[in-house]
Amino acid sequence: IISSQGYVLTNNHVIDGADEIQVALVDGRSASASVVGTDPETDLALLKIELTNLPTIVFGHTEELRVGDVVLAIGNPFGVGQTVTQGIVSATGRQQLGISTFENFIQTDAAINPGNSGGALINTEGRLAGINTAIFSRSGGSQGIGFAIPANLAKTVMEQILERGHVVRGWLGIEAQDITPDLAESFGLQEHQGAIVAGVYPGSAADTAGLLPGDIVLRVGDKTVDDARTAMNITAALAPGTQVELAVIRHGKRMSLRATIGERPTPARQEQ
């Protein structure tokens, strides 16, 4: 519960497809929740309940988290009731896990099991560090590898849902792929840095800017493109309407193009 007005943050996969949502409090009260908005691409959902005298959590500063910091995971694993487990921050900035489109997870060894999804990961001051989301497990139970969405990302998504009803992200309008050693050789590249444009959506920012299939994007604005996922994350973080310079390689020659970032369609159907 992140507001005394009754706003509740959880995972989108917890409430996705539900006909009815009930929020149960530790003090025995419960209430039906309405969906304010969802963001499947980060697996977050914002709900609202109509209750008074609600206990609320305070957002922590995720950027201050360090590997080794003690964290506590709160949830209802296997439906046994509210449970708190302790661990440390194992890593930050985990990506390319295949859990959601936009990934920047906190990894922790605090025990996270089915039923913990949407629960709070808190620091030793009791402030929200993240939203427990997923585990890596071969048995279905906790094996010490759990992931949480950082609180600062959750807060940004929440604020956009409250302001606009959905999350607005920038969109270049390309299908991109990573530069493999074989592709680097075929393109005559010395390095594997950048993203190859495999396709351009008609009418998109990339199309208007003149990007072509086969182009290699090296930079978007002042950000270096390491691979296809980096290109997606960089453009998604830009506000629609932003003008940026694209540094590209075409037929072995470096060139620059100007693009006006569009708005990423939702639900997303493309890579960038």
N, C-alpha and C positions, 0 to 999 in steps of 0.2 A: 504494500500500500504506500503510494508515494505522495499522497495528498490527503489532507483532512476533508477535501471535497468528495472523496471516494474513488479517486483514480487508482487503478491497479495495473501494474506491469506484469506480464507473463510471456511465455513462449506462444508463438502463433500455432505451433503444432499441438499445443495442449487444448486449444479451443477450436481448431479448424474443423468445420463440418458439424459442430455441435448444434443441436436444436434448442438447448437450454443450458445456461451456465449458472452454477451456484458457487458462491464464495463463502467458505466457512471460516470463522474466526476462532481463535483459541479460547475466547471468553464464552463460547457456546452460541453466539449469534451467527446467523447466515442470511444471505440476501441474494436475489437474482441479479446477475450482472448483464449489462448491455455492452456491446462491442462499439467502442468509440472509433477504432481504426486498427488496421493490421499492416504489417510490413513483412510479407513472406520472405523477402530477400535477405533479411537479417534474422528471421524467425522470431519477431517480436509482435506483441499485441497489447493494445491499451484498452482496458475495460473500465466500467464505472458502476459503482454500487451506491445505493441510497441508504446510508447509515450515518449516525452521528457518533461523536466521541471516538473517532478512529485513531489508532496508533499509527504513526507514519515513520518511514525510514528516511534518513538523510543521505544524499548522494555523496560518495567519496570522490577523490581525485585519482582516476585510474592511472594517469601519467606518473603518479608518485609511487605506484606499486613497483617493487623490486623482487627479483627472484630470491626466494628464501623467506619472504614476508609471511607471517602466519595469517591464515584466513579460515573462516568458518562457513560451512555450507548448511543452509537451513532448508528443510523440505519435509515431505511426507513419503519417505521411501516405502514402496510396497504397501502403502496404505496403513502403516502401523500407527500413524500419528506424528505430530510434529517432532522432528529429530534434528539435532545439531551434530555435525562432525567437524573435526579439526584437521587441517593440513597446512601445507605451505604453497606459495606460488611456485610452480615448477618451471613455468616459462610464460612469456607474454608475446603477443603478436603472432600467434599460431595461425597459419593460412594454408590454403590448398588441402583442406581435409575432406572436402566434399560434403560438408554439413549444410552450408547455405551459400548463397551467391556471394555475399560480402562477408568476409571472415577476418577477424582480428582478435582471436580468442585468448583469454587467460587460461592457462593450463594449471591444474591443481591436483594434488594427490589426496585432498580431502575426499572422503568416501561419498560418491554421488551415485545413486541407484535410480531405477525406474520409480517415478513419483517425486523426484527432486526437480524435474524440469520446471522452469519458471520461478523457482525459489531463489532466495537471496544468497549471494556469496558476499560476506561482510569482512571488513578488516577488524583489527583488535580494538578499534574505537567504536565499533558497532555501525559504521557507515557502509553504504552499499558499494561494493567493489565490482560486482557483476551479477548477471542473471544466469544461473545454472542452466545448461542447455543440453549437453550430450556427454556420453562416455565412449571410450574405446574399450570394448570387452569381448572376449571370446565365449564367456560363460553367461553373459546377460547381467552379471553383477559387477560391482566396482572392482577394478583392478589397479586403482591408483592413477588412472589417466582420465581426468574429467575436464570439461571445457565450459567456460562461462563467457557470455557476451559482456564486454567492458561497460561499466556504468556510464562513462562519457558517451559511448555510442548509443546506449539505450536512452539516455537523456535527450540526445539530438533527435533520435527517431520519435520519441514521445512529444517533443516540442513541435516537430513538423506535423505530426498527426493532429495535435491540438489546434495548430494554426491553420492548416490547410485541409485536414481530413485525410491526407496521405503524405507519403514521403516523396519529395521532389529531388531528382538526381539528374546530373548532366549526362548527355548521351552523344557520342560521336557518330554512331551508326555504321560500325564495321563489324565483320566477323574476322577475328584475328586468331593466329596460332603462334605457338612458341617456335623459336628458331632451334631446330635440332642440329646435331653435327652434320647430318646428311644434307639438310636444307642449307646450312651455312656454306657447305662445299659447293652445292649447285648454284648458289647465288654469288659465290666468290667472296664470301665474308671472312674476315680474319677473326671476328668475335661473334659470340652467340647472343649478344645483347640486342634487345629490340623485339618488335612484334610484326609478323608478316600479315599484311592485309589479304585475307582469303576471299572476302566479299564486301561489297558496299551496298547499303540499303538505299534504294532510289528515294531522292528527295531529302535525305538525311544531311546533317552537317558535313559529314565526310564527302558526300556526293557533291554538295554545293562547293566545297573547298577544292575539289578536283582530285581527291584521293582515288587511286586505281588499284584493283587487285594486283598483287605482286609487289606493291610498295612496302617498304620496311619503315615502320614508325620508330624513331629513336628517342624523340622528346615530344612532350605535350606541354607547351608553355615552358616553365623553368624546371619541369620534373622529367627525370630520366625514365624511360620505359625499359624495364628489364625483361619483361615477358608479356604475354597476352593478358594475364590477370592484373598485372601492374597497370597496363593501359586502361583496363576497365575501371580500376579503383581510382586512378587519377582523374579520368573524365567524369566519373560519378560524383566526385567531390566538388566539381565545378558547378556554379549556378548556371542554369539555362540562360542564354544570351551573352555569356562571357566570350570575348574574342581571344583566341590563343593562336600562337604560332606553332606549327607542326614541323619538326625536323624529320625529314624522310630521306630514304635512299631509293632512287628509281633507276633501274638499269645500270647500277653501279655508281651513279652520280648522286651526290648530296644536293638536296634542294629544300626550300622551306615553302609552306603553304599557310594561308590564314583561314581559320575556321571559326564559325560562331556556334558555340555549343548549344545543342538542342535539349529537349527534356526526354529523359528515359521513359519509354512507355511502360505502363503497369497494367496487368502483370507482364513481366518481361518475357520477351520471346527471343532475345538475342544475347550475344556474349558481352557486347559493350554498349 
